[in-house]
Every structure is written in structure tokens, then in C-alpha cells.
Amino acid sequence: KSDCVKILNSQDQTVPKIDYAIWLHFETCPEELNRILSLHNFSSETISTKGLKIDGPSANEKWFNPASLGDSVFVFNYKKDDYGNGQTIYSSLDSTKVFCIDVLD
């Protein structure tokens, strides 16, 4: 449902191997987030955002802040291979606000 997706901020992976990942912040509807999660075999957990630290170059950008989603968030991880490729998705508990890190080397 692309009509319920609103990109709020992003950092593209312009140069593979130099740029760490695609960094994305967007709003969506729960149905679209479920569709995205159905594309891979994601593991999931609910974590506290207190003291949450994100690694990587764009983690220092003020806009990339999964802790802004609330006291707790869903974290979905997909590991494509043993080289660090995959996705990490941080979602608000109502599945309407999302931060995503997509690593492809």
C-alpha cells in the first residue's frame, strides 16, 4: 500500500563498500509493514529504547533516532549472509513509524 508510506528522511548507499548502508525513516500503515516483513525471514524482539545505541555512520545523524518511537520498540532483523548484509527495522509498537538500516556490501 504505497499510499500509506511517507518517507521522512533517508541516506542512500551511493558507493557500495564505502557507504555503510541505506538509512531510512518513514511512516506507514501496519499492513504495509507486515508486507515488508514478509519479504524475508526476520527475527523479532521487543526492546527498551532506554540507552539504545545504533552503530554506523548515519547513526550520528540527528534524524536517525529509533528511541524517538517510544519507551519500547519492535526490532526486526534479517541476516542475509555471514558478511553483515541484511536489514534491521525498528518499529513503533503501533507499526506506523519505522527506522530501517539496509546493508548490502
Order of alpha helices (4+ residues) and beta strands (2+ residues): beta-beta-alpha-beta-beta-beta-beta
